[in-house]
Amino acid sequence: MEDGKKKGIIDNLINFVFKKRNLYLILILLVGLVLRIILAANAEPLADEMNVGIRSIDVHKSGTMNSIDQSHSFYFLNEIAYKLFGGINLFTARFTSVFFGILSILMIYLIVMKLYKNEKIAIVSAFLAAISGFQIRYSLAEMDITMAFFVLLSSYMFLIAIYDSKNKMYYLSALFLALAIAVKTFAVVWGLSYIAFYLYYCSKNKEYKKEYLSKKGLKIVIICFAIVLIFLLPTIISNYLLYKDKGIVDLQVARFLNINKGVYAGLGGIDSPFMLSQLVTGMKAGFSAFWRFDALISILAVLGFIITFKKYKDANIFLFFWFIFAFLFIAGTAWLDTHFVFNTLIFSVFASLFLVEIDTKISEKTKFKKFLPAALIILLVFSLFVLSPYLTSKTAISKMRSFAVESISGSDLVIADQRIYRGRTAFMFNDKAYAESENINMILSQLDEKYPGMKKAVKTYFIECIPDDCGWGTIAAQPDLNQSVESMVMFFKNNSRSEKIIYGGGSPGEKEQTKGGYFRVYETTLNINPLIIDAVKQTHSHYFYPVGWEGEVYDRYSIHNRIDGALNNFGFFIFYITIALEALSPLALIWLFRRNKKA
């Protein structure tokens, strides 16, 4: 009996895996996963990644339900990855994006099947999303890819609600949009996409218009709004209590409502609200990013949208609305490349429309049946070529983190060349006793003044930035700073027992910089005050927050009465539900695929 059951399970598993559709999807996911894993382990980190990676370290100790950028739940998801893999490094910091990026490929398949009802278009769309240079390049320690997954999940529920007249799906759509907003606030923009398509669909369908542009439709809208509002409560409550206690609010509220913006002055423009004056510049930046990493897919997407518009008008309009509102919002606010990453998911669909349409016409008029696989192979090769600098060599930051874990103990002192970007230093040595070169003499002087005569041999590592600028991009304009650091380099060069050179890579820039090495590690013993180890740990902070949340947190507020205490507790209750739902939401795909199979 048991043998029969086991055989039945094995047979079902084999049938599932080798079913044509499932086999294609499994292979597509494997290709996408392998490429993303390689990049996550190798690519040079961006500045914002260091903020996210550091903020995710022991975030459960923060004592807060919100943070500067309103993405607090994402940091908890990242911490789960740190704990799951048992360490803090570039790969674990990027795992959340890799994981949800792979799930987004499946969501693209489901959405295309819902909109176009064509298996070939859905499979090709999934493949293009899997090999998209833009998607792979920006599978980083950033919120955008994870946010996009929840938006796609919300969008699919929205489509089921409209096309299948399943009203409860509107509420699930609102729930997953709320989870997306909790990951990154600007996901609220997709509400405009839904409204635009809702009105368009009403204009096309008189029966739908009669039924839903009525009290019934108003009821659905109110409930959906209430669902989103519930999951915004942690942010609203924390800002209310923070303002009441300290007179400040988080960055997003400050920038859009102009409340005490001086706290965040000088953050490179991200403290600014939407500005029409920068819209054109932002759009150019977005299209430039698409061109650098997904030129062929972008061209095919434009062609696909145009030549199939009449054939798939409703579907193409939905995806156009999905794309345009978010694209314009980012172009008018903070147009970093990573913020546009969601767009290439839609480009993958439009590009697949072109490829399948041309393949069908060629097959009908000629005996040539290999156009589509040949085109997909060309796109894969092109993507690998574009990504090769990020895939074929490893960044020195990843290598230095490994060196720190394997070779530096908690009782050793690390002095980091201040020409290394501060976020990189904090990430590489987050669990070590590190200090920047500009601060170490001051800290030692203060200790010697307070505790004169205390001396002990302390094992010390000095980390030199060989190319003179390791992530700042501004050191060339500061010759005095460069000269002051070089004098410290000479001291350790003359007094070290051994040295190690770490070469870099993981990007065209770092690979070019690292011909003579990226970091040089000097090891020596200094006869200094042993209290230096604890003293430097008190200085560990980056971008408003202490590393590991040990120390003063600028937006941690005090509760002054019972009502505020009850509000705070309720906010935390919703916040923890949010994290739980975000962590469990991938299970929804099992139900959705079973539903798609029956449809």
VEXDREN-2710 file (C-alpha; in Angstrom, 1 decimal):
% VEXDREN-2710
k/r/px/py/pz
1/MET/0.0/0.0/0.0
2/GLU/2.7/2.4/1.0
3/ASP/4.8/1.4/-2.0
4/GLY/1.8/2.1/-4.2
5/LYS/1.4/5.6/-2.7
6/LYS/5.1/6.4/-3.1
7/LYS/5.0/5.2/-6.7
8/GLY/1.9/7.4/-7.3
9/ILE/3.6/10.4/-5.8
10/ILE/6.7/9.8/-8.0
11/ASP/4.6/9.3/-11.1
12/ASN/2.6/12.5/-10.4
13/LEU/5.9/14.4/-9.9
14/ILE/7.4/13.1/-13.1
15/ASN/4.2/13.9/-15.0
16/PHE/4.2/17.4/-13.5
17/VAL/7.9/18.1/-14.3
18/PHE/7.7/16.8/-17.9
19/LYS/4.5/18.4/-18.8
20/LYS/5.5/20.7/-21.7
21/ARG/4.4/23.9/-20.1
22/ASN/5.9/23.1/-16.7
23/LEU/9.1/21.9/-18.2
24/TYR/9.5/25.2/-20.1
25/LEU/8.8/27.2/-17.0
26/ILE/11.2/25.2/-14.8
27/LEU/14.0/25.7/-17.3
28/ILE/13.2/29.4/-17.6
29/LEU/13.2/29.8/-13.8
30/LEU/16.5/27.9/-13.6
31/VAL/18.2/30.1/-16.2
32/GLY/16.8/33.3/-14.4
33/LEU/17.8/32.0/-11.0
34/VAL/21.4/31.0/-12.0
35/LEU/22.1/34.4/-13.6
36/ARG/20.6/36.3/-10.7
37/ILE/22.6/34.3/-8.1
38/ILE/25.8/34.8/-10.0
39/LEU/25.2/38.5/-10.2
40/ALA/24.1/38.8/-6.5
41/ALA/27.4/37.2/-5.4
42/ASN/29.6/39.2/-7.8
43/ALA/28.4/42.6/-8.7
44/GLU/29.9/45.8/-7.3
45/PRO/27.4/47.3/-4.9
46/LEU/25.6/50.6/-5.4
47/ALA/25.6/53.2/-2.7
48/ASP/21.9/52.7/-1.8
49/GLU/22.5/49.0/-1.4
50/MET/24.8/49.7/1.5
51/ASN/22.0/51.7/3.2
52/VAL/19.6/48.8/2.8
53/GLY/22.0/46.1/3.6
54/ILE/23.2/47.8/6.8
55/ARG/19.7/48.8/7.9
56/SER/18.5/45.2/7.6
57/ILE/21.1/43.9/10.2
58/ASP/19.2/43.0/13.4
59/VAL/16.4/45.3/12.4
60/HIS/14.2/43.5/14.9
61/LYS/16.1/45.4/17.6
62/SER/15.1/48.7/16.1
63/GLY/12.0/49.1/18.3
64/THR/10.2/50.9/15.5
65/MET/7.5/50.1/12.9
66/ASN/8.8/52.6/10.4
67/SER/12.0/54.1/9.1
68/ILE/13.3/57.0/7.1
69/ASP/12.0/55.7/3.7
70/GLN/8.9/53.8/4.9
71/SER/10.3/50.5/3.7
72/HIS/10.7/49.0/7.2
73/SER/9.0/45.7/6.4
74/PHE/11.5/45.1/3.6
75/TYR/14.3/45.3/6.1
76/PHE/12.6/42.5/8.1
77/LEU/12.4/40.3/5.0
78/ASN/16.1/40.9/4.4
79/GLU/16.9/40.0/8.0
80/ILE/15.1/36.7/7.5
81/ALA/17.5/36.1/4.6
82/TYR/20.5/36.9/6.8
83/LYS/19.3/34.5/9.4
84/LEU/18.3/31.8/6.9
85/PHE/21.8/31.8/5.3
86/GLY/23.6/32.4/8.6
87/GLY/25.6/35.4/7.5
88/ILE/25.8/38.9/6.2
89/ASN/27.3/39.4/2.8
90/LEU/26.3/40.8/-0.6
91/PHE/24.5/37.6/-1.7
92/THR/22.4/37.4/1.4
93/ALA/21.7/41.1/1.3
94/ARG/20.4/40.6/-2.3
95/PHE/18.6/37.3/-1.8
96/THR/15.2/38.9/-1.2
97/SER/15.3/40.6/-4.6
98/VAL/16.6/37.4/-6.2
99/PHE/13.7/35.4/-4.7
100/PHE/10.9/37.8/-5.5
101/GLY/12.4/38.5/-8.9
102/ILE/12.1/34.8/-9.8
103/LEU/8.5/34.8/-8.6
104/SER/7.8/37.8/-10.8
105/ILE/8.7/35.7/-13.8
106/LEU/5.8/33.3/-12.9
107/MET/3.5/36.3/-12.3
108/ILE/4.3/37.6/-15.8
109/TYR/3.3/34.2/-17.2
110/LEU/0.0/34.2/-15.3
111/ILE/-0.8/37.8/-16.3
112/VAL/-0.1/37.2/-19.9
113/MET/-2.2/34.1/-19.9
114/LYS/-5.1/36.1/-18.4
115/LEU/-4.7/39.0/-20.8
116/TYR/-3.8/37.3/-24.1
117/LYS/-4.9/33.7/-23.5
118/ASN/-1.9/32.5/-25.5
119/GLU/0.5/29.9/-24.1
120/LYS/3.3/30.8/-26.5
121/ILE/3.2/34.5/-25.7
122/ALA/3.1/33.7/-22.0
123/ILE/6.2/31.4/-22.2
124/VAL/8.2/33.8/-24.3
125/SER/7.3/36.7/-22.0
126/ALA/8.5/34.7/-19.0
127/PHE/11.7/33.8/-20.8
128/LEU/12.4/37.5/-21.7
129/ALA/11.7/38.5/-18.1
130/ALA/14.1/35.8/-16.9
131/ILE/17.0/36.9/-19.2
132/SER/16.3/40.7/-19.1
133/GLY/19.6/42.4/-18.5
134/PHE/17.9/45.2/-16.6
135/GLN/16.1/42.8/-14.3
136/ILE/19.3/40.7/-13.6
137/ARG/21.6/43.8/-13.2
138/TYR/19.4/45.3/-10.6
139/SER/18.7/42.2/-8.5
140/LEU/20.3/44.0/-5.7
141/ALA/19.7/44.9/-2.1
142/GLU/16.9/47.3/-3.1
143/MET/13.2/47.3/-2.7
144/ASP/12.1/47.7/-6.3
145/ILE/12.0/44.1/-7.5
146/THR/10.2/42.9/-4.4
147/MET/7.7/45.7/-4.6
148/ALA/7.1/44.8/-8.3
149/PHE/6.2/41.2/-7.4
150/PHE/3.5/42.4/-5.0
151/VAL/2.2/44.9/-7.6
152/LEU/2.1/42.0/-10.2
153/LEU/0.2/39.9/-7.7
154/SER/-2.2/42.7/-7.1
155/SER/-2.6/43.3/-10.8
156/TYR/-3.4/39.7/-11.5
157/MET/-6.1/39.7/-8.8
158/PHE/-7.5/42.9/-10.3
159/LEU/-7.7/41.3/-13.8
160/ILE/-9.5/38.2/-12.3
161/ALA/-12.0/40.6/-10.6
162/ILE/-12.7/42.5/-13.8
163/TYR/-12.7/39.7/-16.4
164/ASP/-14.3/36.9/-14.2
165/SER/-16.6/39.2/-12.2
166/LYS/-15.1/38.0/-9.0
167/ASN/-15.7/40.9/-6.7
168/LYS/-13.8/39.5/-3.8
169/MET/-10.7/39.6/-6.0
170/TYR/-10.8/43.4/-5.8
171/TYR/-10.2/43.1/-2.1
172/LEU/-7.3/40.7/-2.6
173/SER/-5.9/43.1/-5.2
174/ALA/-6.1/45.9/-2.6
175/LEU/-4.4/43.7/0.0
176/PHE/-1.4/42.9/-2.2
177/LEU/-1.1/46.5/-3.4
178/ALA/-1.0/47.5/0.3
179/LEU/1.8/45.0/0.9
180/ALA/3.6/46.5/-2.1
181/ILE/3.2/50.0/-0.6
182/ALA/4.6/48.6/2.7
183/VAL/7.7/47.5/0.7
184/LYS/8.1/50.8/-1.2
185/THR/5.7/53.7/-0.8
186/PHE/5.5/54.7/-4.5
187/ALA/3.6/51.5/-5.3
188/VAL/0.5/53.5/-4.5
189/VAL/0.9/55.0/-8.0
190/TRP/-0.5/51.7/-9.4
191/GLY/-3.8/52.7/-7.9
192/LEU/-4.0/55.3/-10.7
193/SER/-3.3/52.5/-13.3
194/TYR/-6.2/50.5/-11.9
195/ILE/-8.5/53.5/-11.9
196/ALA/-7.6/54.4/-15.5
197/PHE/-8.3/50.9/-16.8
198/TYR/-11.4/50.6/-14.7
199/LEU/-12.8/53.7/-16.4
200/TYR/-11.6/52.5/-19.8
201/TYR/-13.3/49.1/-19.3
202/CYS/-16.5/50.8/-18.2
203/SER/-16.5/52.9/-21.4
204/LYS/-16.2/49.7/-23.5
205/ASN/-18.6/47.5/-21.5
206/LYS/-22.1/49.0/-20.9
207/GLU/-23.2/46.2/-18.7
208/TYR/-20.1/46.4/-16.5
209/LYS/-20.6/50.2/-16.4
210/LYS/-24.2/49.9/-15.3
211/GLU/-23.3/47.4/-12.6
212/TYR/-20.1/48.9/-11.2
213/LEU/-20.5/52.7/-11.7
214/SER/-23.1/52.5/-9.0
215/LYS/-23.5/51.9/-5.3
216/LYS/-22.0/48.4/-5.8
217/GLY/-18.9/49.9/-7.4
218/LEU/-18.7/52.6/-4.7
219/LYS/-18.9/50.0/-2.0
220/ILE/-16.0/48.0/-3.6
221/VAL/-13.9/51.2/-3.9
222/ILE/-14.5/52.1/-0.2
223/ILE/-13.6/48.6/1.0
224/CYS/-10.4/48.5/-1.1
225/PHE/-9.4/51.9/0.1
226/ALA/-10.0/50.8/3.7
227/ILE/-7.8/47.7/3.2
228/VAL/-5.0/49.8/1.9
229/LEU/-5.4/52.3/4.7
230/ILE/-5.3/49.6/7.3
231/PHE/-1.8/48.5/6.1
232/LEU/-0.7/52.2/6.0
233/LEU/-1.5/52.6/9.7
234/PRO/1.9/51.7/11.0
235/THR/3.4/54.5/8.9
236/ILE/0.7/57.0/9.8
237/ILE/0.8/56.1/13.5
238/SER/4.5/56.2/13.8
239/ASN/4.8/59.6/12.0
240/TYR/2.1/61.0/14.3
241/LEU/3.8/59.8/17.4
242/LEU/7.2/60.9/16.1
243/TYR/6.0/64.3/15.3
244/LYS/4.3/64.6/18.6
245/ASP/7.4/63.6/20.5
246/LYS/10.2/65.2/18.4
247/GLY/8.6/67.5/15.9
248/ILE/9.9/65.5/12.9
249/VAL/8.5/63.0/10.4
250/ASP/10.1/60.4/8.1
251/LEU/11.7/61.5/4.8
252/GLN/8.7/60.6/2.5
253/VAL/6.2/62.6/4.6
254/ALA/8.7/65.5/4.9
255/ARG/9.4/65.7/1.2
256/PHE/5.8/65.5/0.0
257/LEU/4.1/67.5/2.8
258/ASN/7.0/69.9/3.4
259/ILE/7.2/69.2/7.1
260/ASN/10.5/70.0/8.7
261/LYS/12.5/69.1/5.6
262/GLY/15.6/70.6/7.0
263/VAL/16.3/67.3/8.9
264/TYR/16.9/65.7/5.5
265/ALA/18.6/68.5/3.7
266/GLY/21.4/67.6/1.3
267/LEU/20.4/64.1/0.3
268/GLY/21.1/64.5/-3.4
269/GLY/17.6/65.5/-4.5
270/ILE/15.7/62.6/-2.9
271/ASP/14.4/65.0/-0.3
272/SER/12.5/66.8/-3.2
273/PRO/8.8/66.0/-4.2
274/PHE/7.5/65.4/-7.7
275/MET/8.8/68.1/-10.0
276/LEU/7.6/68.7/-13.6
277/SER/10.8/70.6/-14.3
278/GLN/12.8/67.4/-14.1
279/LEU/10.3/65.2/-15.9
280/VAL/12.0/65.3/-19.3
281/THR/15.4/64.7/-17.7
282/GLY/14.1/61.8/-15.7
283/MET/12.4/60.2/-18.8
284/LYS/15.7/60.5/-20.7
285/ALA/17.5/58.8/-17.7
286/GLY/14.9/56.0/-17.7
287/PHE/15.2/55.3/-21.5
288/SER/19.0/55.5/-21.3
289/ALA/19.0/52.8/-18.6
290/PHE/16.7/50.6/-20.7
291/TRP/19.0/51.1/-23.7
292/ARG/22.1/50.2/-21.7
293/PHE/20.8/46.9/-20.4
294/ASP/17.8/45.9/-22.6
295/ALA/18.3/47.6/-25.9
296/LEU/17.0/44.8/-28.1
297/ILE/14.0/43.9/-25.8
298/SER/13.1/47.7/-25.6
299/ILE/13.1/48.0/-29.5
300/LEU/11.0/44.8/-29.9
301/ALA/8.7/46.1/-27.1
302/VAL/7.9/49.3/-29.0
303/LEU/7.3/47.3/-32.2
304/GLY/5.2/44.7/-30.5
305/PHE/3.0/47.3/-28.8
306/ILE/2.4/49.0/-32.2
307/ILE/1.8/46.1/-34.5
308/THR/-0.5/44.2/-32.1
309/PHE/-2.4/47.2/-30.7
310/LYS/-5.6/46.5/-32.6
311/LYS/-5.4/42.8/-32.1
312/TYR/-4.9/43.0/-28.4
313/LYS/-6.2/46.5/-27.6
314/ASP/-7.6/45.9/-24.1
315/ALA/-4.6/43.9/-22.9
316/ASN/-2.1/46.4/-24.4
317/ILE/-3.9/49.3/-22.9
318/PHE/-3.9/47.7/-19.4
319/LEU/-0.2/47.1/-19.6
320/PHE/0.4/50.6/-21.0
321/PHE/-1.5/52.1/-18.0
322/TRP/0.5/49.7/-15.7
323/PHE/3.8/51.2/-17.2
324/ILE/3.1/54.9/-17.8
325/PHE/1.9/56.2/-14.5
326/ALA/4.8/54.6/-12.5
327/PHE/7.3/55.6/-15.2
328/LEU/6.3/59.3/-15.1
329/PHE/6.2/59.4/-11.3
330/ILE/9.7/58.1/-11.0
331/ALA/10.9/60.4/-13.8
332/GLY/9.6/63.3/-11.9
333/THR/11.0/62.3/-8.5
334/ALA/14.0/60.1/-8.0
335/TRP/15.2/58.7/-11.4
336/LEU/17.9/56.3/-10.4
337/ASP/18.3/53.3/-12.7
338/THR/17.1/50.8/-10.1
339/HIS/13.8/52.7/-9.7
340/PHE/12.8/51.9/-13.3
341/VAL/13.4/48.2/-13.0
342/PHE/9.7/47.3/-12.9
343/ASN/9.2/48.6/-16.5
344/THR/11.2/45.9/-18.2
345/LEU/8.7/43.3/-17.0
346/ILE/6.2/45.0/-19.3
347/PHE/8.7/45.4/-22.1
348/SER/9.2/41.6/-22.0
349/VAL/5.5/41.1/-22.7
350/PHE/5.3/43.6/-25.6
351/ALA/8.6/42.2/-27.0
352/SER/7.1/38.7/-26.9
353/LEU/4.1/39.9/-28.8
354/PHE/6.3/41.1/-31.7
355/LEU/8.4/37.8/-31.7
356/VAL/5.4/35.5/-31.7
357/GLU/3.5/37.6/-34.3
358/ILE/6.5/37.5/-36.7
359/ASP/7.2/33.9/-36.0
360/THR/3.6/33.0/-36.9
361/LYS/3.7/35.0/-40.2
362/ILE/7.1/33.4/-41.2
363/SER/5.8/30.0/-40.4
364/GLU/2.6/30.5/-42.4
365/LYS/4.5/31.9/-45.5
366/THR/7.7/29.8/-45.5
367/LYS/8.9/26.4/-44.3
368/PHE/11.3/28.1/-41.8
369/LYS/10.1/27.1/-38.3
370/LYS/13.1/28.2/-36.2
371/PHE/12.7/31.9/-36.1
372/LEU/11.5/32.1/-32.6
373/PRO/14.1/29.9/-30.9
374/ALA/16.8/31.6/-32.9
375/ALA/15.6/35.0/-31.8
376/LEU/15.5/34.0/-28.2
377/ILE/19.0/32.6/-28.4
378/ILE/20.2/35.9/-29.8
379/LEU/18.5/37.8/-27.1
380/LEU/20.1/35.5/-24.4
381/VAL/23.5/35.9/-25.9
382/PHE/23.1/39.7/-26.1
383/SER/22.0/39.8/-22.5
384/LEU/25.0/37.7/-21.4
385/PHE/27.3/40.0/-23.3
386/VAL/25.9/43.1/-21.7
387/LEU/26.0/41.5/-18.2
388/SER/29.5/39.9/-18.6
389/PRO/31.4/42.5/-16.6
390/TYR/29.0/41.9/-13.6
391/LEU/28.9/38.1/-14.0
392/THR/32.5/37.1/-14.8
393/SER/34.4/38.8/-11.9
394/LYS/33.8/39.5/-8.3
395/THR/33.7/42.8/-6.5
396/ALA/36.4/43.5/-3.9
397/ILE/33.7/44.4/-1.4
398/SER/32.5/40.8/-1.4
399/LYS/36.0/39.5/-1.1
400/MET/36.8/41.9/1.7
401/ARG/33.7/40.8/3.6
402/SER/34.8/37.2/3.3
403/PHE/38.2/38.1/4.5
404/ALA/36.7/40.0/7.5
405/VAL/34.6/37.0/8.5
406/GLU/37.4/34.5/8.1
407/SER/40.4/36.4/9.4
408/ILE/39.5/39.3/11.7
409/SER/38.4/38.6/15.2
410/GLY/36.1/40.7/17.4
411/SER/39.1/41.8/19.5
412/ASP/41.1/43.1/16.5
413/LEU/41.0/46.7/15.5
414/VAL/40.2/47.7/11.8
415/ILE/41.2/51.1/10.5
416/ALA/39.6/51.8/7.1
417/ASP/41.0/54.2/4.6
418/GLN/38.4/57.1/4.6
419/ARG/38.6/57.1/0.8
420/ILE/36.5/53.9/1.0
421/TYR/32.8/54.9/0.8
422/ARG/31.5/54.9/4.4
423/GLY/28.6/52.6/3.6
424/ARG/31.0/50.0/2.2
425/THR/33.2/50.2/5.3
426/ALA/30.2/49.8/7.6
427/PHE/28.9/46.8/5.6
428/MET/32.2/45.0/5.2
429/PHE/33.1/45.3/8.9
430/ASN/29.6/45.6/10.5
431/ASP/30.4/43.0/13.2
432/LYS/34.0/44.1/13.7
433/ALA/35.7/47.0/15.7
434/TYR/36.3/49.3/12.8
435/ALA/37.0/53.0/12.5
436/GLU/37.7/55.3/9.6
437/SER/41.2/56.7/9.3
438/GLU/40.0/60.3/9.8
439/ASN/38.6/59.4/13.2
440/ILE/41.1/57.0/14.8
441/ASN/43.6/59.5/16.1
442/MET/40.9/61.6/17.7
443/ILE/39.4/58.6/19.5
444/LEU/42.8/57.4/20.7
445/SER/43.6/60.9/22.0
446/GLN/40.4/61.1/23.9
447/LEU/41.1/57.7/25.5
448/ASP/44.7/58.6/26.4
449/GLU/43.4/61.8/28.0
450/LYS/40.8/60.0/30.0
451/TYR/42.8/56.9/30.8
452/PRO/46.5/57.9/30.7
453/GLY/49.1/55.1/30.7
454/MET/46.7/52.3/29.6
455/LYS/48.6/50.5/26.9
456/LYS/48.3/47.0/25.4
457/ALA/49.3/45.3/22.2
458/VAL/46.2/45.3/19.9
459/LYS/46.2/43.4/16.6
460/THR/45.4/46.0/14.0
461/TYR/44.4/45.9/10.3
462/PHE/44.7/48.9/8.0
463/ILE/42.6/48.7/4.8
464/GLU/44.0/50.9/2.0
465/CYS/42.0/52.0/-1.0
466/ILE/44.6/51.4/-3.8
467/PRO/42.8/53.4/-6.6
468/ASP/42.4/56.4/-4.2
469/ASP/38.6/56.4/-4.6
470/CYS/36.6/53.3/-3.5
471/GLY/33.0/54.3/-4.0
472/TRP/32.8/58.0/-3.2
473/GLY/33.5/59.3/-6.7
474/THR/34.6/62.7/-5.3
475/ILE/38.1/62.1/-3.9
476/ALA/39.9/63.4/-7.1
477/ALA/38.5/66.8/-6.2
478/GLN/40.0/66.6/-2.6
479/PRO/43.8/66.4/-3.0
480/ASP/44.4/67.4/0.7
481/LEU/42.3/64.5/1.9
482/ASN/44.2/62.1/-0.4
483/GLN/47.5/63.4/0.9
484/SER/46.6/63.1/4.5
485/VAL/45.6/59.4/4.0
486/GLU/48.7/58.6/2.1
487/SER/50.8/59.6/5.2
488/MET/48.9/57.0/7.2
489/VAL/49.4/54.5/4.4
490/MET/53.2/55.1/4.6
491/PHE/53.1/54.5/8.4
492/PHE/51.5/51.1/8.1
493/LYS/53.6/50.2/5.1
494/ASN/56.7/50.7/7.2
495/ASN/55.3/49.0/10.3
496/SER/53.3/46.1/9.1
497/ARG/54.2/42.4/9.4
498/SER/52.3/41.2/6.3
499/GLU/50.0/42.6/3.6
500/LYS/47.3/41.2/1.3
501/ILE/46.1/42.6/-2.0
502/ILE/42.4/42.2/-2.8
503/TYR/41.5/42.6/-6.5
504/GLY/38.1/43.7/-7.6
505/GLY/35.6/43.4/-10.4
506/GLY/31.9/43.0/-10.6
507/SER/31.4/46.0/-12.8
508/PRO/33.2/47.7/-15.7
509/GLY/34.3/50.5/-13.5
510/GLU/35.7/48.5/-10.6
511/LYS/37.3/46.0/-13.0
512/GLU/39.2/48.8/-14.7
513/GLN/40.2/50.4/-11.3
514/THR/41.6/47.1/-9.9
515/LYS/44.5/46.3/-12.2
516/GLY/46.9/47.1/-9.4
517/GLY/44.6/45.8/-6.7
518/TYR/41.5/47.4/-5.1
519/PHE/42.3/47.0/-1.4
520/ARG/45.6/46.4/0.4
521/VAL/45.4/44.9/3.9
522/TYR/48.2/45.7/6.3
523/GLU/48.5/43.7/9.5
524/THR/50.4/44.9/12.5
525/THR/50.3/45.2/16.3
526/LEU/49.9/48.7/17.9
527/ASN/50.6/49.4/21.5
528/ILE/47.5/51.5/22.3
529/ASN/44.7/51.9/24.8
530/PRO/42.8/48.5/24.8
531/LEU/39.5/50.4/25.4
532/ILE/39.7/51.4/21.7
533/ILE/37.8/48.3/20.7
534/ASP/34.7/49.3/22.7
535/ALA/35.2/53.0/21.9
536/VAL/35.1/52.6/18.1
537/LYS/32.0/50.4/18.3
538/GLN/30.2/53.4/19.7
539/THR/30.9/55.3/16.5
540/HIS/29.3/52.8/14.1
541/SER/26.5/54.5/12.2
542/HIS/25.5/55.1/8.6
543/TYR/22.9/57.3/7.0
544/PHE/20.9/58.3/10.1
545/TYR/21.0/54.9/11.9
546/PRO/23.5/53.0/14.1
547/VAL/24.8/49.8/12.6
548/GLY/22.9/46.8/14.0
549/TRP/20.5/49.3/15.7
550/GLU/22.7/49.4/18.8
551/GLY/22.6/53.0/20.1
552/GLU/20.5/56.1/19.6
553/VAL/17.9/55.9/16.8
554/TYR/16.8/59.3/15.6
555/ASP/13.2/58.4/14.9
556/ARG/12.6/56.2/17.9
557/TYR/9.9/58.1/19.9
558/SER/8.6/58.0/23.4
559/ILE/5.0/57.4/24.4
560/HIS/3.4/60.0/26.6
561/ASN/-0.1/58.7/27.4
562/ARG/-2.3/55.6/27.3
563/ILE/-4.1/56.5/24.1
564/ASP/-0.8/56.9/22.3
565/GLY/0.4/53.7/23.8
566/ALA/-2.7/51.9/22.5
567/LEU/-2.2/53.4/19.1
568/ASN/1.4/52.3/19.1
569/ASN/0.5/48.8/20.0
570/PHE/-2.1/48.6/17.3
571/GLY/0.3/49.9/14.8
572/PHE/2.9/47.3/15.7
573/PHE/0.1/44.6/15.5
574/ILE/-0.7/45.6/11.9
575/PHE/3.0/45.9/11.1
576/TYR/3.8/42.3/12.2
577/ILE/0.8/41.1/10.2
578/THR/2.2/42.9/7.2
579/ILE/5.6/41.1/7.5
580/ALA/3.9/37.7/8.0
581/LEU/1.7/38.2/4.9
582/GLU/4.6/39.4/2.8
583/ALA/6.7/36.4/3.8
584/LEU/3.8/33.9/3.2
585/SER/2.5/35.5/0.0
586/PRO/4.6/33.3/-2.4
587/LEU/2.3/30.5/-1.4
588/ALA/-0.5/32.3/-3.2
589/LEU/1.2/31.3/-6.5
590/ILE/0.3/27.6/-5.9
591/TRP/-3.3/28.5/-5.7
592/LEU/-3.1/30.8/-8.7
593/PHE/-1.5/28.2/-10.9
594/ARG/-4.1/25.6/-9.9
595/ARG/-6.8/28.1/-10.7
596/ASN/-5.1/28.9/-14.0
597/LYS/-5.1/25.2/-14.8
598/LYS/-8.8/24.9/-14.3
599/ALA/-9.6/28.1/-16.2
END
